[in-house]
Amino acid sequence: MGKALVTYSIADYMGPNRPEVSEYQYRFLAEGDTWFTIGALNPARNSNLLQEMEFSVWSVAVNSALPGDSLKRMSQMNRDPRFAQLLEGRLSERWDAILLSAGGNDLIDAMQAAPTSPPHLRLLRTQAEWGPVSQGGTRYISEAGMQTFATYLGANLDALLALRDRGRAAGRPVCMHTYAVPTPGPAGAGLGVGPWLMPALVDYGIPKEEWRAVAAALLGELATLLKGFAADQGRFPGLDVFDTLAIPIEPARPDSNGESGDWVNEIHLSRRGSEKLARPWAAHIEALVAP
C-alpha cells in the first residue's frame, strides 16, 4: 500500500512553527488552482489531487495553491511573493519537483469574454461564425482566440521556469496535468459560487445539447497546448505534462445541481474522481524523480 503524500500549507511552512521536511524522501513545492485546493464549500464531500496522491516512500508537498489561481498570478513575483520566496528566495529548497495545476482557471477566465469582443480576444465563436456540424464541439471555438490563449499561456510558463531557474531548484521537473472533461450545468459550489462554464455557453447561444462537446473540445485544446509545450524542451526545459484525459472519469448528469458521477460540482472532482487521477499521476511523478 502506498504512503499518502503529506501536505503543509505555505502559511504553516512559513510560520513560526515551521515543519521539518528534510526527513522525507521526496520534497515537492506545489502551486495551482482549485484542483490543488478545496473546490467546494463542503470539504467533507470534496478533495483535491494532492490529498489523494500516494508514493512508495514518505513524501511531502508545501502547497501554495489558492482557489481561482491563474498561471499569470503564479508566475508574477509581486502577485504571489510567498511562492516566489520558496522557489528562489531565502526559504527555497532543492525541491525534487514543482507540482503545478494550471491552465484551467485561465481557460475559464478567457471564456468569459463578451460575444462583442474581437475574435482573437475570445475563445468562443458567435452564432454567425459557427462552423459546420461535422466539426462537432470545435465548430464553436475561435481559432484566433485559441492562438492568443496559447501565446499567453506560453509566456507565463516562460516566466515561471525562469523563476525556478534562479533558485536552488534550478532545472528540477515542473510537473503539470491536463484536466478531465466536465459537464457544463447549474452545479455550483453554493452561496453563489459557480457555475463557471454554463454562463458563457448561454451568453453565446450554444445549444444545451452541445455543451459537453464544447467543454471536451476546449479541454482537448488545452491538453494539446500543454503537451506541445512539454515536447519543446528547448523552450520549456524540465516541463512534464501528465495526460489525465486518457483516464475514464464518470461524467456528471447535465441537469445536476450538486454531486454527480465523479464530480462534486460543475468543474471540481469528488474524492473518488480525484483519486482516479491522482494515483497514476503520482506514480508517473515518482518514476520521473526517483534516483
Beta strands, then each sheet from edge to edge (+ up, - down):
strand 1: 3-4
strand 2: 6-9
strand 3: 26-32
strand 4: 54-55
strand 5: 59-63
strand 6: 97-101
strand 7: 174-177
strand 8: 239-242
sheet 1: 1+ 4-
sheet 2: 2+ 5+ 3+ 6+ 7+ 8+
end
